[in-house]
Amino acid sequence: MEQDFRTETPRPRPAKGRRGAALAVAAVLALPAAAGANPMFWAGEWPNTDFSRHSVDLAEIMSGGPPKDGIPSIDDPRFVPVSEVTDLTDTEPVIGVTVNGEARAYPLGILTRHEIVNDTIGGVPVTVTYCPLCNSSIVFDRRVDGQVLDFGTTGKLRNSDLVMYDRQTESWWQQFSGQAIVGKMTGKTLKMLPSRQESFARFRARAPNGKVLVSNQPFRRYGINPYVRYDSAPFPFLFRGDLPEGIAPMVRVVAVGGEAWGLPLLRKKGTIVRGDLVLSWEAGQNSALDTRVIRRGRDVGNVVVQRRDGNGFEDVVHDVTFAFVFHAFHPEGTIHTE
């Protein structure tokens, strides 16, 4: 049985129906007390973090299981030209990023095991992140007030979302928002950069001279989903907050700021236009959170979000996440379902 990264026991497959919901709730309630907010408990592992400074209720932060850097970031990424890639199928998911004309792809088959890549693209220091429990793939400029930060994983979660930390000040950052929520950097916000969660074939077609992240740790098993059937579960894992109304919590939504569109709606329409904002969907991308082998995951399609201006179309920062995640961070936000 595949081991869940965020627990020290084998991950149960999500059950169906009311019994599955009860089991999911019981699993969260059974977490040890240390899983909750306990700065005194955390201080031994985080002596350089200023817990007196925080912008969120510390009770909202819980342990996901691993210790600091227990999910290791990639700090010395290795790439090959897209033309030399032989171990990705056309429909496998990648995070595609283009900065100053330089294009790179980060396979989710690798990111599920690392969650963070510290890199430089087109001369810009970036952090490429993926939170499997939220399906959130977000790219940040890692410069703050003239300082370049390097990021790692805390092993903590808030609203089931990855809490990162910077190695320069050991402040804690919320992946979904890019905001520092604990420590010296509290109140600072990382700039998000446009990216796409797309199939390898689509990245290759739009960036034939691009490069693709490859493993530099051959002993690790890549291309494997440790959260089998997670995105078809009735309820999220390690989440205690309110659930959205009018949409199942694990339905994917396309979030742009404080507004989101349900993926079933976008899939049905193909294209949604709202002012100068254009959202589109096309088939041909495996879910990274369905079957154990990612390349066999069901087709969740490709989403592109752009704005129209006088010069054509420009990619927009967005996130393809779950409805419960959007609702947790934007409780007053709107989710369009029809």
N, C-alpha and C positions, 0 to 999 in steps of 0.2 A: 504494500500500500504506500502511496506517495505521502511523504511527510509534509505537513503544513509548516511553512516558514515561521508563522506567528504563534505556534503552539509547540509544546514539547511532547505532545501526544499525537498519534496518527489523526489526520483530518477526516471526520466523518463525512460521508457523502450526504448532500442535502436530502432530507426526506420530504415527501409530498403531503399536501393537505394540512388539516389542523394539527395532526400529530407532529408534522415537521415544524410547524410554527412554534409549538410548545417546546420542542426539543431545542430549537434555536434560541428561544428566550432563556431556557434553563441553562444552556451552555454559557451564556453571557453572565447570568446571575451567579454561576458557580465559580467565576474567576476569583482568585485569591485577593485578599484585601490589598496586597502590595501592588496589584494591577492598577489600582486607582491612584489619585493624586497623593503623593507623599514625598515632598521635597526632602525631608530628613532621610528617607530611605534612598532617594536618588542621589543625595549629596556625595556619598562615597564613590559613586561612579562618575559624578559630574562635579568635581571640586571647583572647576573654573566657571561654572554657570551661575549667574546671579539670579536666584529664584525670587528675590524680593521685587524684581521687575518683571511684570507680565501683563499682557493685555486681555487675557482670557481667564476664566475660572479654571484654576489648576485641577479641579475635580473633573473637568471634561477630558483630561489627558489620561490615557491608560496604557499599560504595557501591552504590546502585541506578542510578547514572548521572548524574542531575541534581545541580547544586550546591545549596548553601544557598538556600532559597526558589525553586529552579528550578521547583518545582510551587508556585505562589503560593496562599497561603491567602486566603480572603475575609474582609476585616476591616471592611468597611462594607456589610453585606448589605442587599439591597433586597427587599421583599416586596409581594405583591398579595393581596387577599382571595381565598379559594378560589373564590368565585363568578365571579371575573374571569379565571381561568386558562383559556387556550384552546389551549396548545401541549403539553399532556400528555394522553395517552390514559388510559382508566380503569385499565389494567393496568400502567402504568409504575411502577417502584419509587421510593419516597421513604423518607426517615427521618422518622417522625412523632414529635414530642416535645410533651408537655404539662407545663408548669410553672406552678403556682399559677393554674390555670384558663386560661392562655394557650397556644394550640396553634399549632405551626408545622410545616411540612413542607419537607424539603430533598431535592429530586430527585437521585437518583444520577446522572442524566444530566449534572448540574452538578458533583456531588462527585467524579466520576471524574477531572475536570480540575483539581480544587483540593485535595481530600482533607481540608481543614480549613476550618471557618467559625467565626470568633470572633463571638459574639452575646450578647444578653441576652434572656432569656425570663422573663416573670412577675417581673421584678426580680432575677433570678438570672443572673450572668455565666456563660455556658456556652461550651464548645467542642464543636462537632459534627464528628465525624471519620468518614472512610471510607477503609479501606485496600483497594484493588481486589485486590491479590495475595492477600489473606486473606478478602475479602468481609466484613470486620469493620466494622460500623457501631456506634460507641460514642459516647455523649454524656457529657461531664464538666462538673462544676462547676469553674470555673477559679479558684476562690479557695483559696489555700494560706496558712495562718498569717496570715490577715487581709489578704493581698496578692492583688490580682487580676492574673492572668497572661494574657499574649497568646501564642498559639502559632503556629508556622510549621513548615515541613517542613525537615528536615536534608538530605534526599537520601540518607539512610542507611537500611539495613534490618537487622533482626535476626530470624532465623527467618522471613524473607520479609515481616516486618511493619514497618509504618511506624514510624520513629523521629522523634518530634516534638522541638521545642525551645521553651523559653519565652524571650521577648525581654527579659525583665527580668534574668535571670541567665545566659542561654544554656546552661542545663542541658539534657540530652537526656532525653526521656521515651519509654517504650515505650507505643505506642498500645493494644496488646492488654490490658495490665495496668493502665495508668494510673500506672505507677511511674517515678520519676526514676532513671535508671541511670548517668548520667555527670554530673559537675559539682557545683556548690554544693548543689543540691537533692537530691542522691543520698539515697535512702531515703524521700523523701516520696512520698505516693500521692494521686492525684486521686480525688475522690468520683465514682463513676459514677451517672448518672441513668437511670431507665427510659426506653426508647424502643422503637419498633417499626420494623422494615424491612418496609414494607407497600405495597400498591398505592395509587395516587392515589385511586381510587374509595373504598377503605376509609377512608382518612384523611378524605376529604370527607364521608363518611357519619357518622363519629363526631365530626367537628369542623367543622360547617357554617359556623361563624364564624371558622375558622382562617385562617392566612395561609401563603403558599407562596413560597419563595425563587425569585427570577427573576434572570436574567443582568444584571449591570451592566458586562459586558465583551463587547459585541456582536461583536467581531472574533473571539472564540473559537467553536469548533465544539462545540456541546453536543448531548447525546442520542446521542453516538457512543461506542462501546466500543473503546478502544485495545488490548484484550487479547482479540481474537476467538477464540472457542472455548476460552478459558482454562479454564473450569470443567468442560470435558469432556476435558481433557488427561490423559494417564496419570500425569504427575508435575508438581509445582509448579515454578515458575520462580524462579530465584535463591534456592534453598534447599539447604543442605548437611547438615541434621540427619537424625536417624533418622526412619523412617516408622512409622506405627502398624500393628499387626497386626490382622488380622481385618476390616479395612475399607479400601477404596481411599482413598489420601491426599486425593483431590479431591472426595470425597463431602461434602456439607454436613452439619453436625451442629449441634444446638441446645445451646449450652454455658451451664450455670448453675453458677457457681463451678467446682469441680473435677470436675463430672459433666456428661456430654453424652449426647444421644440422636441417633442417626443419622436424618437427615431421611427416608430411605425408610421407616424403621419408623414414624415419626410420620405420614407421609403415608398409610401403609397402615391405621393404626389410627384416624386422625382426631383422637383425644384420648388422652392418656396422663396418668394421675393417680398421683402419688407423694407420699403424705402429704397435706399441704395445697397441694402444687404441682400446677398443672394446665397442661399443654401442649396446644395445639390447632393444627390445620392446616386451611386451606381453599384451594382453587385460586384462581387469578386474579392472579398477579403475574409479570411478565417477569423473567428473569434479566438482570442488568446486565453479565454476563460471558460471554454466549453469542454472539449475532450482532453484526455491526458496528453496526447500528442497534438501540439498546436496546429500543425499542418492539416489535421483532419477535422478541425473545428468547423462548426456550421458557418454559413455565409452571413455575415452581419453587414457587409457592404462597405463602401468608401464614402466618406463625407468630405465635402469641400465647402468652406465658408469664405466668401470674398465680398469686397465692396467695389461698387462701380464708381469710377471717377472719369474725368475728361481724358485720361490716358489709357483707359481700359479697366482691368480688374486687378485687385490687390488682395492677397491673402490676409485674413483677419484672425487675431488670436481667439481661439475657441477651445472647447473641451468636449469630447464625447465621453460622458460619464453616466452614472446611474441616477435615476430620479431621486433616490433618497439622499444622495450626496449633494445634489443641487439644492434640494429643499433644506438640508442641514445648514448650508452656508448662506443661502438666500431664502430665509423663511417667508419673506414678503415678495419674493420673486414670482414670476409667471411661467408656468409650464403649459405650452400650447399642445393640446392633444387632438384638436379637430378644427 
